[in-house]
Amino acid sequence: MIFAGQCVLVGIVIFVLKRLLDKELVQAALEGFESCKAPSDIKEIDVFSASRISDELKSHLESVRQCRFVQANLNFKENADLRGGLIIALGDIVLDFSLASRLENFWS
């Protein structure tokens, strides 16, 4: 039998693990974006996230865009189905560092 206190503890552990994993996925997405071999003449870059992106992260993404993809527009979109992490679409190139895709790959 599971007690209410145990349920709360399990909930806290899951929350903390999700936050840590989300942070790791965002960091990996940034590294992938910085080193991406996409052509510099891309016109649109779409950044999908599970929730609102922090101003600090937006600033970092904008900085990379200004250095590597001068002509591109940077668009931020939310999609709760991602569960965490980021997807960065640069034309035909998609950098998928979402928690949803990681979970899908884990179970398949």
C-alpha positions in Angstrom: 0.0 0.0 0.0 1.3 3.4 -1.0 0.8 6.2 1.5 0.2 9.9 0.6 3.7 10.9 1.8 5.3 8.4 -0.5 3.2 9.7 -3.4 4.4 13.2 -2.7 8.0 12.0 -2.5 7.7 10.2 -5.8 6.2 13.3 -7.3 9.1 15.5 -6.1 11.7 13.0 -7.4 10.0 12.9 -10.8 9.8 16.7 -10.9 13.5 17.1 -10.0 14.6 14.4 -12.5 12.6 16.1 -15.3 14.1 19.5 -14.6 17.6 18.0 -14.6 17.0 16.2 -17.9 15.3 19.3 -19.4 18.4 21.3 -18.6 20.7 18.7 -20.1 18.6 18.6 -23.3 18.6 22.4 -23.7 22.3 22.5 -23.3 22.8 19.7 -25.9 20.4 21.6 -28.3 22.5 24.8 -27.8 25.7 22.9 -28.6 24.1 21.3 -31.6 22.8 24.7 -32.9 26.3 26.3 -32.4 28.0 23.6 -34.4 25.3 22.9 -37.0 26.5 22.5 -40.5 23.4 24.2 -42.0 24.1 26.7 -44.8 24.4 30.3 -43.7 21.7 31.6 -46.1 18.8 30.0 -44.2 15.8 32.4 -44.0 13.9 30.9 -41.0 14.9 29.2 -37.8 12.1 27.8 -35.6 12.7 27.0 -32.0 10.1 24.8 -30.4 9.9 24.3 -26.6 7.5 22.7 -24.2 7.0 26.0 -22.3 8.1 29.6 -22.4 11.8 30.1 -23.2 13.8 32.3 -20.7 15.1 35.6 -21.9 18.6 34.4 -21.2 18.1 31.4 -23.5 16.5 33.6 -26.2 19.5 35.9 -26.0 21.9 33.1 -26.4 20.1 31.7 -29.4 19.9 35.2 -30.9 23.6 35.6 -30.5 24.3 32.4 -32.4 21.9 33.4 -35.1 23.6 36.8 -35.5 27.0 35.1 -35.9 26.1 32.2 -38.1 22.8 32.8 -39.8 22.6 36.6 -40.3 19.7 36.6 -42.8 17.5 34.2 -40.7 14.5 35.1 -38.7 14.4 33.4 -35.3 10.9 32.2 -34.3 9.9 30.8 -30.9 7.0 28.5 -30.6 5.5 26.5 -27.7 4.4 22.8 -28.0 3.6 21.1 -24.7 3.8 17.7 -26.4 7.6 18.0 -26.3 7.5 17.6 -22.5 10.9 19.3 -22.3 14.1 20.2 -24.2 14.1 21.9 -27.6 13.6 21.3 -31.3 15.5 23.7 -33.6 14.5 23.6 -37.2 16.9 25.3 -39.7 15.3 24.8 -43.1 15.5 21.0 -43.8 17.7 20.3 -40.8 16.0 19.5 -37.6 17.9 19.3 -34.3 15.5 17.3 -32.0 16.6 17.5 -28.4 13.1 17.1 -27.0 12.2 14.9 -24.0 9.3 13.4 -26.0 11.6 12.1 -28.7 14.0 10.7 -26.1 11.2 8.8 -24.4 10.0 7.5 -27.7 13.4 6.3 -28.6 13.8 4.7 -25.2 10.6 2.7 -25.4 11.1 1.6 -29.0 
